[in-house]
Amino acid sequence: MAMTLRLTEEQDAKLSEFANALGLSKQQAVSKAIDEYLATQSEDAIVKRAFDLVMTRDKALLERLADA
């Protein structure tokens, strides 16, 4: 799927540096960055759900521990 990406001059320069450092084209670098960002966001969402579950399920226990 084709897509136009508009970047500031500063963003384009940083992207060029990043891509060159990795030996990738700018398109490959953007694709890699998106994949890594989405994977991180998915992991963060899983951790947040687990944290929320523990905080809800074990609320009384955690309060007792805080008072100990």
C-alpha positions in Angstrom: 0.0 0.0 0.0 1.4 3.4 -1.0 1.5 6.2 1.5 2.8 9.7 1.6 4.7 10.7 4.7 5.2 14.4 5.3 8.2 15.2 7.6 9.8 18.4 8.8 13.3 19.0 7.6 14.6 18.1 11.0 12.6 14.8 11.1 13.9 13.9 7.6 17.5 14.6 8.6 17.1 12.4 11.7 15.4 9.7 9.7 18.3 9.8 7.1 20.9 9.5 9.9 18.9 6.6 11.5 18.5 4.7 8.3 22.2 5.2 7.3 23.3 4.0 10.7 21.3 0.8 10.3 22.2 0.4 6.6 18.5 0.7 5.6 16.5 2.8 3.2 14.4 5.5 4.8 11.3 3.4 3.9 12.7 0.4 5.7 13.7 2.4 8.7 10.1 3.9 9.0 8.6 0.4 8.6 10.9 -1.0 11.3 10.2 2.0 13.7 6.4 1.4 13.2 6.7 -2.3 13.9 8.8 -1.7 17.0 6.4 1.0 18.3 3.3 -1.2 17.8 5.0 -4.1 19.5 5.9 -1.9 22.5 2.4 -0.5 22.7 1.0 -4.0 22.7 3.3 -5.1 25.5 2.5 -2.0 27.5 -1.2 -2.7 27.1 -0.8 -6.3 28.4 1.3 -5.1 31.4 -1.3 -2.4 32.2 -4.2 -4.9 32.1 -2.2 -7.3 34.4 -1.4 -4.4 36.8 -5.1 -3.3 36.8 -6.2 -6.9 37.5 -3.8 -7.3 40.4 -4.7 -3.9 41.9 -8.4 -4.7 41.8 -8.2 -8.4 42.8 -5.6 -7.9 45.6 -6.6 -4.4 46.8 -7.3 -5.5 50.4 -4.0 -7.4 50.6 -2.0 -4.5 49.2 -3.6 -2.1 51.7 -2.7 -4.4 54.5 0.9 -4.7 53.3 1.1 -0.9 53.0 0.0 -0.6 56.7 2.5 -3.2 57.9 
